[in-house]
Amino acid sequence: MEFTLYGYTFAAEPEWIALGAAFVIGALMFYWARKSRRSYLFLPELSVVADPAEPLPIATIIPARNEAHQIARAVSSFPHNPVIVVDDASTDGTAEVAARAGATIVSAPKLRRGMAGKPNACQAGANSTDAEWLLFVDADTWYEPPFAPSLLAYAREHSLSMTTVFLKQECVTIWEKMLLPYAFGLYFCGVDARQVNDPLGFEALANGQCMLWKHANYDFAGGHRAVGQSVIEDVELARVAKRHQLKTMVLRGEQFGHVRMYDSFAAIWRGFQKNSFRFLLVNPRTGFEVVLASIVMASWIPVLVALCWQGLWVPALLFYFIPSLAWAPWYGGFFRALLVPYAIYLFQAIALNAMVSTTFGLETRWKGRRI
């Protein structure tokens, strides 16, 4: 193969082209995996304080729609502060289970046109209490006893209006173990942790699974009502807080906060389809980096095939393990990360499906509702 540059003709053997491509793609894989991990670990880690016996000035609000199988675990995580479960037209006995676990039940108002279910339920929960602090958590999360007092102490110490916590991802099925660490790591390829925790930074981030708000500041920012039409209301709410110059902080809390987001492949597909492409539209700069990293990762098979086609078996064998080596920190070890190649292309299929559905207005359903 020959090519001309500035009047000079160069010859390039196919073998060297394949080796060069493998080197470049392998280096970029390590770059993106390392960048995402460093960005995540740059987030401050919530420290543990003594677990107080007295009640806390917090109302925990849990929006719930058909969560009877797990709502009691979430409610029981907060024995020292009132828990409000906002029942969003459940048909599986969620309200009864939550009440037996000790929660106060509030019925979500009828959805207005254009209003998303979760913001509607969260706002109803906030309206039902005059507690000084509001802790919004999802029904699929659960917490160790020191969590609530530690988070409150952190918010008070740093004079925060809102703080949000990324929890430990609990993976049970093979699909969860395969896809969730990769998707989580890919998400942080586009996140600048310095920006999200800088009051003057342009980037905003929040995790809707766990958000603590000072009630007065929540009302000042407009609450969930201000982001009622968004299906990624957490990021939008963080942006609203920054626009109002409220002090916020994004933390890591794997020590005593857990979440199991999806319990089947179908749930993973629907969940990522709901959020992935819409997130890219809301955060174009972050989305561009995530797409770029995803393209690099998806280049793995073409480069591997090129190496094998040229009979470069040893480089091909080494290149085969590059994704697993690069993403091992996200998976908790190299052997678990052997699932990465499968995750790359399954996630690509989910993201492509989400893009087509969003672009052409195709129906996407989540918990029985069209979104």
FIMAR-990267 format. One record per atom (N, C-alpha, C, CB): x, y, z. Coordinates in pm, whole numbers, plus 32768, in hexadecimal, padded with zeros to 4 digits. Glycine has a CB too. Example, Ala and Ser with C-alpha at 12.3 -4.5 7.8 and 13.67 -1.06 7.14 Angstrom:
2
85277DC7830C 84CE7E3E830C 85287EB6830C 846B7E418389 85057F1F82C4 85577F9682CA 850A80038313 85807FC4823C 
***
This chain:
371
80557F898000 800080008000 8058807B8000 7FA08001807B 803A80DC7FA7 808881557F9D 802E81CE7FB1 80CF815B7F16 8069823B7FE7 802182B97FF0 8086832A7FE3 7FD282C48075 8055839D7FB4 80AC84107F98 808D84817FF8 809C843F7F06 80F784BC802E 80EA852B808B 81538594806A 80F784FC811E 8125860F8045 8180867B8022 81E386537FB4 81CB86AA809C 81B186087F55 820385E27EE4 825A85687EF8 825986527EC0 825985337F72 82A884BB7F90 824D84427F92 82F284CA8017 827C83D67F5C 822F835B7F57 826282FA7FC2 8237831B7ECB 820482C88010 8227826C807C 81E381E68064 81FE82A68106 8228817C8088 81EF80F7807E 81D280C5810B 824F80958033 815C808E811C 8135805A81A0 81027FCC8190 80C880B381E2 813E7F6F81D3 81127EE581CE 80947ED38222 81827E8581FF 80387E8181F2 7FBB7E6B823E 7FD37E3E82CD 7F657E0581F9 803E7DEF82E1 805A7DC08368 80797E3583C6 80CF7D5E8367 80C57E978392 80E97F0983E5 80717F6583FF 815A7F5883A4 80197F6C839D 7F9F7FBB83B0 7F4B7F7D841F 7F4D7FC3832D 7F3D7EF8841C 7EEE7EB38482 7F2D7EC4850C 7EE27E1D8460 7FB47EB88512 7FF97ECA8592 7FEC7F5985C5 808D7EA48585 7FF57FB98569 7FE680458591 7F5B806285C6 800380A0851C 7EF6802C8582 7E6C803F85AF 7E5880018639 7E0A8002854B 7E917F8B864E 7E847F4886D0 7EC47F9B873F 7EC37EBD86CB 7F397FD5871F 7F7F80278784 7F2B80A287A7 800B80528751 7EF880E78740 7EAC81628759 7E2B814587A4 7E8D81A886D4 7DDE80E18776 7D5F80C287B8 7D76808E8845 7D10805A8765 7DDD803A8857 7DFB800888DD 7E1F8079893C 7E6D7FA388D7 7E7080D8890D 7E9681498961 7E1E819E8985 7EFF819D891B 7DC481B48924 7D4C8203893F 7CEE81BD899F 7D04822288BD 7CE781388996 7C9480ED89F6 7CC581048A84 7C95805889D5 7D4980FA8A95 7D8181118B1A 7D6C81A18B47 7E1680EF8B1C 7D7881FE8AE9 7D65828C8B0A 7CD882A58B3E 7D8082E48A90 7C7182768AF5 7BE882928B1D 7BC4824A8B9F 7B87826A8AAF 7BF081CD8BAC 7BD181828C27 7C1281C48CA0 7BFF80F08C1A 7C9081F08C8F 7CD682308CFE 7C9882B98D1C 7D6C823F8CDD 7C7583038CB6 7C3883878CCA 7BB5837B8D17 7C2183CC8C42 7B62831C8CEF 7AE1830E8D32 7AF282E58DC3 7A8B82A88CEA 7B4F82898DDC 7B64825B8E66 7B9C82CA8EBE 7BC281E38E68 7BFA83168E88 7C3483858ED5 7BCA83EF8EF3 7CAA83C48E88 7B7584088E92 7B0D846D8EA6 7AAD84418F15 7ABF84858E23 7A8883C18F13 7A2E838F8F7B 7A6F83959005 7A0283008F5B 7AEC8368900D 7B2F8365908E 7B5283F090C1 7BAC83119085 7B4E84539069 7B6884DC9093 7AF5851390E6 7B818535901A 7A7D84DA90D7 7A0C85069128 7A2A84EB91BB 798984BE90FD 7A0E85489215 7A27853092A4 79D884B792D7 7A0385AE92F7 7A1584709333 79D283FC936E 7992842393F3 7A3683879383 791683FE9401 78CD841C947C 790D83D194F0 783783F6946E 792C8418955B 796983DA95D0 78FE83B49635 79D184399610 791E8358968C 78C0832296ED 78C98372976F 78DB828C9707 7855839497A7 785083D0982C 77FF83739886 781284609828 77FE83919908 77B5833C9965 7720833A9942 77C9836D99F7 76E482C79954 765682B69938 760582EA99AF 76338220991A 75BC835A99A0 757683929A14 74F783439A34 7554842599FC 74D083499AB0 745583059AD9 73DC835F9AC8 746082D79B69 73F383E59AC7 738284409ABF 7352844F9A2F 73A784C99AF9 72D484769A1D 729F848B9995 72EB84FA994D 720A84AE999B 72ED84F198C8 733085539874 72C985B19836 7384850E9806 72F1862D9819 7293868C97DA 728786759744 72C0871D97F5 727585F7971F 727085CF9692 71EE85849679 72EC8578966B 71AF85A09609 7143854B95D8 71778502955D 70C1859F95B7 7176847E9562 71A0842F94EF 7128841A9493 71DC83A7951C 7139843B9415 70CD843293B3 70F183C9934A 70B284BC9370 70998366933A 70B282F992DC 704082F59276 70BE82709326 7057832091FB 6FF1830F9193 6FEB827C916B 701083689116 6F7682439163 6F6C81B3914E 6EF7819190F3 6F5D816A91D3 6F148143908E 6EAD810F9034 6EC7807A901F 6EAC815C8FAA 6E6F80289057 6E7C7F95904E 6F037F659084 6E6B7F678FBC 6F1E7F899101 6F9C7F659143 6F867F0F91BE 6FEA7FE39169 6F197EC391C2 6EF87E74923A 6F657E11925E 6E767E2B9225 6FAF7DE291FC 70157D7B9214 70907DB0925C 703F7D3D9192 70A17E379262 711B7E6B929F 71087EE992F4 717E7E889233 70907F1E92F9 707C7F9D933D 70977F9593D4 6FEF7FCE9326 707A7F239412 708D7F1694A3 71207F2594C8 70577E8F94D4 71797EF19475 72097EFC9492 72357F8D9492 725B7EAC942B 72037FDB9432 72278069942C 71EF80B494A4 71F480A893AA 7171809B94C8 713280E09539 717C80C195BA 709F80B79545 71A3804595CC 71E3801A9648 726F8053965A 71EA7F84964D 72A7809095F1 732D80C995FA 73328147964E 736280E69570 72BD8181966F 72BB820296B2 726681FC9731 7285826F9654 729B81BD979A 724C81AD9815 7243822C9868 728881409869 72978291984E 729B830898A3 725F83859861 7328832598CB 721D837497F1 71D883E797B5 715E83B69768 723884379758 70F9840A975C 707E83DF9717 709783C09685 7012844B9723 7051835A9653 705C833095C7 6FD483439584 708C829C95BB 6FD4838A9514 6F5B83A194C7 6F6783569444 6F43843894AF 6F1082F5942E 6F0C82AD93AF 6E9C82E9935C 6EF8821393C5 6EC0831C92E8 6E5C8356928D 6E3382E9922C 6E9483D59242 6DBD82B39240 6D8C824691ED 6D59827D9168 6D1B81F79236 6D9D825890FD 6D7E828D9078 6D28822A902A 6E0182AC902B 6CAA821D9056 6C4781C89012 6C7681379004 6C2882008F88 6CB081029070 6CDF8077906D 6C698016906A 6D39805A90E8 6C827FA39031 6C197F3C902A 6C447EBB906F 6BF67F208F98 6CB47EBE90B7 6CEA7E4390F2 6CED7E46918A 6D757E2B90BE 6CA97EA591C9 6CA87EAA925B 6D1E7EF49297 6CA57E219292 6D607F499249 6DD47F94927C 6DB07FE392F8 6E0A7FF29210 6D40802892F7 6D1A807D9368 6D07802B93E7 6C9980C89347 6CC77FB793DC 6CAF7F649452 6D327F31948D 6C537EEE942D 6D8D7F049436 6E0F7ED19466 6E5D7F4194A9 6E617E9593F1 6E607FB7946C 6EAB802894A3 6E6F80549529 6EAA809E9441 6DEB80549535 6DAB807B95B3 6DCF801A9623 6D12808195A1 6DD17F9A9604 6DF77F369669 6E887F479695 6DE37EA99633 6EDC7F7B963B 6F697F92965D 6F7E801296AC 6FBD7F9695DE 6F13806196BC 6F1C80D9970E 6F15815C96C4 6F9780D5975A 6EFA815B9643 6EF781D695F5 6E6F821995FA 6F1D81BA9565 6E70829A95E6 6DF682E695CE 6DDB82E49538 6E0083799604 6D6082C99512 6D3F82BA9484 6CFB83399450 6CE4823F946E 6D2E836A93E1 6CF383DB9399 6CD783AE930B 6D52845A939C 6C6483CE92D8 6C4383AA924E 6C73841791EF 6BAA8394923E 6CB883EE9185 6CE7844F9122 6C71848E90D9 6D46840B90BD 6C74851090C1 6C0685509076 6BFE85188FE8 6C1B85E99071 6B8C85298FAC 6B7B84FF8F22 6BDC854C8EC9 6AE985158EF3 6C1B85048E6F 6C7F85438E19 6C3F85AA8DBB 6CC984DA8DC8 6C7986208DBC 6C5186848D58 6C9886668CD4 6C7287148D89 6C6286988C6A 6C9C86818BE6 6D2D86B48BE3 6C4786C78B79 6D87865E8BB6 6E1486838BAD 6E65866C8C2A 6E1E87108B87 6E24864C8C99 6E6886378D19 6E9785A78D23 6E0C865B8D90 6F1285928D4A 6F47850C8D5C 6F2184D78DE7 6FE0850A8D4A 6F1A84538DF3 6EE884168E6D 6F3D842F8EE7 6ED983868E5A 6FC184208EDC 7016842D8F52 701A84BC8F89 70A383FF8F32 702F85228F36 702B85AA8F6E 6FA585CB8FAE 7049860F8F01 6F3A859B8F72 6EB585B38FAA 6EA885769035 6E4885798F4D 6EDA84FC9046 6ED384B890C8 6F2F84F9912E 6EF7842590B9 6FA8851E9104 7007855D9160 6FD185E29193 708E8572911C 6F958630913B 6F5D86B19163 6EEA869E91C6 6F2D870090E8 6E99863891AE 6E2B861C920B 6E6085F89295 6DD485AA91D6 6ECC85AA929A 6F088588931A 6F3E86019362 6F7685239306 6F8086599318 6FB786D39354 6F48872D938A 700C871F92EF 6ED987339342 6E698788936B 6E23875493E9 6E03879392FB 6E3986D59409 6DF186989479 6E3986A394FF 6DD88607945B 6EAE86E59500 6EFC86EC957C 6F388776958C 6F6A8682957E 6F4E879D960A 6F92881B9626 701C88019665 6F3D88729683 705287899650 70D587679686 713F87C79650 70FA86D69664 71A587E096A1 7210883D9678 725E88099600 726F885596EE 726F878395FA 72BB8746958E 726786DC9549 733D870995C4 727986CF94C5 7233866C9475 7299860D9436 71DC86B09406 7289858D9453 72E18528941A 729184D593B6 731F84CD9488 72AD84E79335 7269849D92CC 72BB842192AA 725484F5924D 727F83AB92B9 72C3832E9296 726682D79243 72F282E29316 72A0827E91F5 7250822391A4 722D81A591F2 729C81FE9124 71C4816391C5 719680E99209 71F8807691FD 711080C091D2 7250807B9199 72B1800D9186 7335802791CD 72CA7FF890F2 73378088922A 73AF80A39278 739B80789309 73D481389272 74098060934F 7403804693DE 74868071941C 73E77FB093FB 7485808794A2 74F180D094E2 751580939569 74CB816294F4 759480A7958F 75C3807F9612 759980EB9678 765F806A9613 759180C996F9 75618128975F 75A981AE9762 756B80EA97E5 762E81B5974B 767082399755 7653829696E0 770382269760 760F8268967A 760682B69600 75C4833F9615 75B982699598 754883419644 74FE83BF964F 7543842596AA 747283A39682 756F83FE9723 75B484629776 76378492973B 75CE842997FF 767E843896F3 76FC846096B5 76E584C49645 774683E5967F 768084AA95F3 766385049584 7634858C95B8 75F884C59528 75E0858C961D 75B1860A9656 762586599692 754585EF96C1 767D861496DA 76F086589715 7749869596A9 774285F6976B 775B864F963B 77AE868195CD 776E86FE9590 77C186149561 76EC86F89578 76A6876A953C 76AD87E59596 761487469520 769D87D19617 76A488419674 77318879967E 7673881796FD 779388209685 781E884C9693 784A88A1961D 787A87D496A1 781A887E95A3 784488C5952B 77DC892B94FC 7861886294BD 77778943954D 770F89A7952D 76D2898F94A3 77498A359535 76A78914948B 767488ED9409 75DC88FF9401 7699885D93E9 75AF8927938C 751F89289371 74F088A09342 74FC89929309 7547885D92F5 752687D792C1 75A4878392BA 74E387E19235 7599870892E2 760686A992CE 75CB86289299 765586909351 761385E99240 75E3856E91FF 765185069206 75B98589916C 762B84889210 768B841D922C 767F83AD91C5 767583E692BA 76F28383918F 76F6830C913C 770C82939198 7766831690D1 76B9822E9186 76B581BB91E0 76FD814391A2 762481969201 771080DD91F3 774E806391C0 76EA80179169 777E800A9235 77147FF590F0 76BF7FA99094 76C57F1590BA 76EB7FBF9000 76567EDF90E3 764E7E519106 761D7E03908C 75F07E3A9181 76717DA9905A 76527D5D8FE0 76447CCA9003 76C17D718F74 75D67C8E8FD8 75B87C038FF9 75BC7BAA8F7D 752F7BF8903D 756F7BCC8F18 75697B7A8E9F 75E37B938E47 74E87B958E51 75FA7B3A8DE8 766B7B488D8C 765C7BC78D3A 76767ACE8D30 75DF7BEC8D18 75C87C658CC9 75F07CE28D17 75357C6E8C9E 75CF7CE58D96 75F77D578DE8 768F7D5F8DF5 75B67D4C8E74 76CE7CED8E0F 775F7CEB8E1F 77A67D118D9E 778D7C618E4C 77687CF38D2D 77A47D118CAC 77947DA48C86 77677CBA8C40 77197DD88C91 76F97E5A8C55 77077ED18CB3 766E7E568C22 76E37EC28D32 76DD7F378D89 77657F778DA5 769D7F118E0B 77CF7F2B8DC4 78517F6D8DD9 78827FB68D5C 78B97F088E04 786C7F7A8CE7 78977FBA8C6B 7848803A8C53 78867F5A8BF4 77C480348C61 777180AA8C49 7792811A8CAD 76DB80868C54 77A980F58D29 77CB81578D90 785181998D70 77D081158E1B 78B381478D48 7936817D8D24 792F81D48CA8 7998810C8D0D 78E181A98C45 78D281F88BCB 7894827F8BEA 787D81AC8B63 783582828C44 77F382FF8C6E 785A83628CA1 778982E38CDA 78B983328CF2 791C838B8D2E 798D83AF8CCF 7954834C8DA9 798E83788C56 79EF83A58BF2 79D984388BD1 79E483508B71 795D84668BDA 793F84F08BB7 792A854C8C2C 78C884F38B63 7941851B8CA6 7929856B8D1E 79AB85A98D4F 78E985158D8E 79A786298D6A 7A18866F8DA7 79F486898E3A 7A3986F58D5C 7A2B86368E92 7A06863F8F20 7A2A86C58F5D 7A4885CF8F6E 7A9387048F2B 7AB787898F5F 7A4C87F08F3D 7B3F87B68F27 7A1487E48EC6 79AE88428E9B 792B88308EE7 799588348E06 790287B38EFA 7880879D8F38 787D87CC8FCA 785B87098F31 78EF87CA900D 78F487F69098 792D888290A9 7946879590E8 793B88C9903A 79688954903D 78ED89AE902C 79D389708FCD 78CF8A05908D 78598A5B9081 78598AAE9000 78508AB790F8 78D08ACD8FCD 78DA8B1C8F53 78E98AC58ED7 794F8B7B8F5C 78F18A418EE9 790189E78E77 788489E08E23 7926895D8EA7 789989C98DA2 782789C68D45 77DE89418D47 785689E58CB8 781B88D88D7E 77E188538D77 779388328DF6 784F87EA8D60 772187F28DE6 76CC87CB8E58 76B487358E54 764588198E56 76AA86F98EC9 769786698ED3 764C86498F53 771F861D8ECF 75F685E68F4D 75B385B58FC5 758885258FAD 7538860F8FEA 757384DE9019 754284559013 74BA84519056 75A583F29057 745184439003 73C984459037 73A883D49095 736A84438FC7 73FD8370909E 73E8830390FD 73F78333918C 744A829290E3 744183A291A1 745B83D19228 748084659225 74CA837E926B 742584BA9251 743D85499253 7408858492D6 73FB858F91DA 745D85D0931C 743486159397 742B86AA937B 749785F8940C 73B686E49396 739F87729380 737A87B69404 733087889318 73AB882F9417 737488839481 72EE88B6944E 73D588FA94A8 728588A1949A 71FD88B7946A 71EA89469435 719A889C94D9 721D89A8947C 720A8A339452 724B8A4E93CB 72438A9394BB 72C18A1493B5 73078A299335 72C589DA92C4 73998A009342 728F896792E6 724589179284 71CD89679250 7216889192C2 718389A592AC 711189F79283 713E8A709233 70C08A2392FE 71AC8AAD925C 71E08B239216 72038B039185 725C8B599260 723B8A8B916E 72628A6390E6 71EC8A339092 72CA89F590ED 71798A2390CF 710489F59085 70E889629095 71158A148FF6 7140891A90DE 712A888D90F7 7121883A9078 70AE887A9147 70E687C59084 70D7876D9010 707387A58FAB 70AB86E3903D 702388038FD8 6FC588428F7B 701188898F0A 6F6A88A68FC7 708888BB8F2A 70D689058EC7 710F88AA8E5B 7147894F8F0B 711388268E75 714C87C88E13 70E6875B8DF4 71D1878A8E47 7068877D8E01 6FFE87188DFB 6FF186CF8D79 6F8087578E19 702087078D0B 701086C78C89 708786718C62 6FF9872E8C20 70EA86688CBA 716586208C98 716485928CD1 71DF866C8CCB 719685338C81 71A784AA8CB4 723284988CF0 719084448C43 728984FD8CE5 730984FC8D2D 730985778D88 738584FD8CC9 72A585778DE0 728985EB8E33 72FA860A8E93 720B85D68E80 734C85A68EB7 73B785BE8F17 7420861F8EDF 73FA853A8F3D 744E86068E64 74B1865E8E26 747586E98E0F 74E386238DA0 73F886EC8DE3 73B6876C8DCC 73A987BA8E4E 732D87568D8D 738A87758EBB 737A87B88F3C 740087EF8F6D 733F87578FA4 746C87A78F53 74F187D98F77 751288578F28 755B876D8F5E 74E9885A8EA9 750088D18E58 74AF89478E8B 74DE88B58DC6 7434892D8EB5 73E189978EEE 742389CF8F6D 735389638F0E 745789768FC1 749889A2903D 750F89FC901E 74C6892A9090 755E89D78FBA 75D18A2A8F97 75A68AB18F5E 762B89E18F32 753B8AB08F11 750B8B2F8EDA 74DF8B8F8F4A 74958B178E78 74AD8B548FB6 74838BA59029 74F68BBE908A 740F8B619072 756F8B959062 75E88BAB90B2 75DF8B6A913C 76038C3F90C1 75A08AF5913F 75998AA791BB 76148A4C91C3 75158A5491C1 76478A3B9238 76BE89E9924B 76988956924E 77088A1192CD 76D2890791F5 76B3887991EB 7733882791F0 7665885B9169 772587A59208 7798874B920C 776E86C091E0 77D58747929A 77C38682918D 77AE85F89161 781485A191A9 77BD85EB90C4 77E4853891EB 783884E3923F 783484519212 780C84ED92CF 789384059247 788E8372923E 786A833B92C7 79188336920B 781382D692CA 77EB829D934B 77DB82079349 776B82DB9378 783A81C19306 782E813092F8 783680E6937C 789A80FC929C 786F812793E4 788080E19463 77FB80B794A1 78CB813994C5 7797810D9495 771A80EE94D9 769E8116948A 77178132955E 76A8811A9407 7634812F93B2 763880D0933D 762E81C09381 75C8808D9321 75C4802592BA 754D803D925C 75BA7F9892FB 755D800E91E1 74EF80159182 74F77F9C9125 74F4809A9130 74837F649109 74797EFF909F 74127F34903C 74507E7090D8 74437F708FD3 73EE7FBA8F77 73937F608F24 7443800D8F1B 73CA7EF38EF2 737F7E9D8E96 73957E0B8EBD 73AC7EB68E02 732B7DBC8EB2 73357D308EDB 73277CCE8E67 72CD7D118F42 732B7CFF8DEA 73227CA88D75 735A7CF08CFC 728F7C7D8D5A 73757CA58C91 73A87CE38C18 73407D418BDC 73D17C788BB1 72C27D1A8BE0 72587D708BAA 72527DF58BF5 71D07D298BB2 72627DF28C79 72607E6C8CC7 72D87EC48CA8 725D7E4B8D5D 734C7E868C96 73C47ED28C70 73AF7F168BEB 74407E758C6A 737A7ECD8B8A 73627F058B05 73047F7D8B0C 73297E998AA7 72937F6C8B53 72327FD98B5C 726A80518BA7 71B27FA78B9F 72B480358C12 72EB80A28C62 735080F48C16 732A806C8CDE 73AE80B28BD2 741280FB8B85 73D2813F8B0C 7482809C8B57 737080FE8AD1 732B813B8A60 72E881BD8A8B 72C380D98A25 72B281BD8B06 726D82338B39 72CD82A88B4C 722882138BBE 7346828C8B7A 739D82F78BA8 740F831D8B4A 73D782D28C29 744A82BA8B04 74CC82CF8AC6 74CD833F8A60 74FA82518A84 747C833689F8 7483839A898E 744D842089BE 7435836A8914 73E9841F8A15 73B4849E8A4A 742084E68A9A 733784858AA1 7471849A8AE3 74DE84D78B2E 753F851E8AD0 7529846E8B82 755C84E28A5D 75B9851F89FF 758085A189C8 75D784BF898C 74FE85A889B6 74C086228983 74C4869289EB 742F8606895A 74B6866D8A6B 74B786D28AD4 754487068AEF 747A86998B54 75A986AF8AE2 763486D48AFD 768986BB8A80 766C86838B75 768487158A1A 76C886FC899B 775E86E789A8 76AF876E893E 77A2873989FB 783387288A06 785686A38A46 786F879B8A56 781386868AB5 782986058AF7 780285938A99 77D885FD8B7A 779285A48A55 7763853E89F9 77C68523898A 76E1856689BE 7807858D8958 786A857B88EC 78DC8522891B 78A2860488BE 790E85388995 797C84E689C9 7950845689DE 79B185208A4C 78D684428A0D 78A383BA8A21 78978372899B 781B83BD8A69 786383B78936 7856837C88B0 78DF835C8877 780A83D98851 793F83B78888 79C783A08856 7A0583268898 7A1E841C886D 79F8831C891C 7A2D82A88963 79E882288936 7A1D82BA89FA 79668230891F 791B81BB88F2 7948818D8868 788581DA88F0 796581ED880F 799781C98789 7A1E81858792 79A082468730 7A7481BA87E8 7AF7817C87FB 7AE880ED882B 7B4C81CD8860 7A9180D8888D 7A7F805288C2 7A447FF48858 7A248055893D 79E980298806 79AA7FD6879E 7A0A7FB5872D 7930801C8767 7A7E7FF88727 7AE27FDA86C1 7B307F5C86E1 7B42804F86B2 7B147F208752 7B627EAC877F 7B577E38871D 7B337E80880A 7ADE7E1086F7 7ACF7D9D869C 7B0D7DB68614 7A3C7D7B868C 7AF57E2A85D1 7B357E3F854F 7BCD7E358554 7B0E7EC78519 7C0A7E6D85BB 7C9C7E6685C6 7CC87DD785E3 7CCF7EC58635 7C7F7D928639 7CA17D068656 7C997CB085D8 7C457CCE86C3 7C317CC58588 7C217C7B850B 7C937C9A84AC 7B9A7C9D84C9 7CBC7D1A84A6 7D2B7D40844E 7DAC7CFB8476 7D3F7DD88450 7DC67CF284F6 7E3F7CAC8526 7E3B7C188500 7E4E7CBA85BE 7DC97BDA8514 7DBC7B4C84F1 7DC67B38845A 7D367B148526 7D8C7B91840E 7D8F7B88837B 7E1E7B8A8346 7D3E7BFB833C 7E737BD7838A 7EFF7BE08360 7F567B74839F 7F387C698383 7F187B1B83EA 7F637AAE8427 7FB97AD8849C 7FB97A6D83C2 7F997B4984D8 7FE57B7A854B 7FA77B4385CB 7FE87C17854E 7FBE7AC485E4 7F757A7F864C 7F9D7AA986DA 7F8979EB863D 801D7ABF86EF 80497AE98775 80147B758795 80E37AE6877F 80277BD9873C 7FE97C5C8758 7F517C548768 800A7CBE86E9 7F117BFC8719 7E807BEE8724 7E597BB987AE 7E4A7B9086B6 7EA67B5787DF 7E897B208863 7E9B7B8A88CF 7EE57AA78880 7F047BD988C5 7F1A7C448926 7EAB7CAD891D 7FA37C86890F 7E867CCF88A2 7E207D35888F 7D987D0688C1 7E177D5C87FB 7D807C8488BC 7D017C4D88EA 7CE57C73897C 7D007BB588DB 7D4F7C7C89CD 7D3C7C958A5C 7D467D298A81 7DA37C478AAB 7D5D7D808A1F 7D6B7E0E8A3D 7CEF7E498A82 7D887E5B89BC 7C747E338A4E 7BFE7E6C8A92 7BF17E3F8B23 7B807E478A47 7C0D7DBF8B3B 7C007D8B8BC4 7C687DC78C21 7C0D7CF38BC4 7CE37DD88BEF 7D4B7E168C40 7D2A7EA88C5E 7DD37E0C8BFA 7CF87EEE8BF7 7CDB7F7D8C07 7C6B7F968C6B 7CB87FBA8B82 7C027F428C66 7B8B7F5B8CB6 7B847F088D36 7B117F418C63 7BF07EC18D55 7BF07E6D8DCD 7BCD7EB98E4D 7C787E2C8DDD 7BFF7F368E60 7BDB7F7E8EDC 7B457F938EEC 7C2180038EE0 7AFC7FA48E7E 7A6D7FB78E86 7A247F358EA9 7A377FEE8E04 7A617EC48E86 7A217E428E9D 7A517DFF8F1D 7A3B7DE78E27 7AB27E398F5D 7AE57DFE8FD8 7B477D8D8FC2 7A747DCD9029 7B867D888F4D 7BE97D208F33 7BEA7CF78EA1 7BCF7CA88F89 7C5C7CBE8E76 7C6E7C9A8DE9 7C0E7C2D8DBC 7CFC7C6E8DD1 7BFB7BC68E0C 7BA97B558DE0 7B167B7F8DCF 7BB37AE28E44 7AE47BD38E27 7A5D7C078E16 7A547C5E8D99 7A327C578E92 7AC27CA28D7A 7AC47CFC8D07 7ACE7CB28C82 7B367D5D8D15 7AD97C308C84 7AD57BE58C06 7A4C7BF28BC2 7AF57B508C1F 79EB7C268C0A 79667C3E8BD1 795F7CBF8B80 78FF7C438C40 79C87D128B87 79C47D948B45 79A67D8E8AAF 7A467DDA8B5B 79E77D358A61 79C97D3389D1 79367D1F89B1 7A197CC6898E 78F37CCD89FF 78637CB789E9 78157D358A0E 78317C3D8A3C 78407D778A7B 77FC7DF18AA6 78077E5F8A3E 78367E218B2A 787A7E6889FD 78907ED2899B 78247ED18931 791A7EC38959 780B7E5C88F9 77B17E568885 771E7E4D88AD 77D57DE1882E 77027E138920 76787E178950 764E7EA68971 76687DBD89CC 76A97EEF89B0 76897F7989D2 767C7FCD8954 76F47FB48A2E 76CD7FB188EF 76C07FF88870 76357FE38834 772C7FCB880D 76057F67883C 75807F498806 75137F948852 75657EB2880B 75217F9988D7 74BE7FE08929 74C180768909 74DA7FC989C0 753880AF8900 7545813E88E4 750D8160885A 75D7816A88EE 7529810A87F7 74F581228770 745C811D876F 752E80BB870C 742580BB87B6 739480B087C0 7358812C8803 736E8032880E 739B815E886C 736C81D588B1 7370824F8855 73BF81EF892E 73DA82598806 73E982CB87AB 737982CB8742 747282C78766 735D82558709 72F4824A86A4 726C826986E1 72F481BD8665 725382328759 71D18248879B 71BA82DB87BA 71C981F7881C 7223831D87EC 721683AB880F 720A84028793 728D83D98863 725C83E6872D 725D843886B5 71D98432866A 72CD840D8659 71A183BB8661 712783AA8612 70A883A58667 7132832C85C1 70B683C286E9 704083C98740 6FFC83448754 6FDF842A8708 704782D6874D 700B82538761 6FEB824087F4 706981E3872E 6F8981EE8810 6F5A81DC8899 6FC2819488EE 6ED68190889C 6FE181D18960 7035819289C5 6FE2818A8A45 70BA81E289DC 6FDC81148A80 6F8981038AF8 6FE280E18B6F 6F1F80948AE1 6FBE811B8BE2 700681018C5E 6FA080F58CCD 706E81728C7D 6F9E80808D0E 6F3E80628D77 6EAE807A8D4A 6F5D80B68DF2 6E94804D8CCF 6E0C80538C9C 6DE180D78C63 6DB2802F8D06 6E3C813A8C5F 6E1981BE8C2A 6E6D81DB8BAE 6E2D822C8C95 6E2E82248B52 6E7882548ADF 6EC682D18B07 6E1982728A67 6F4682D68AE0 6F99834A8B02 6FD483858A83 700983248B65 
***
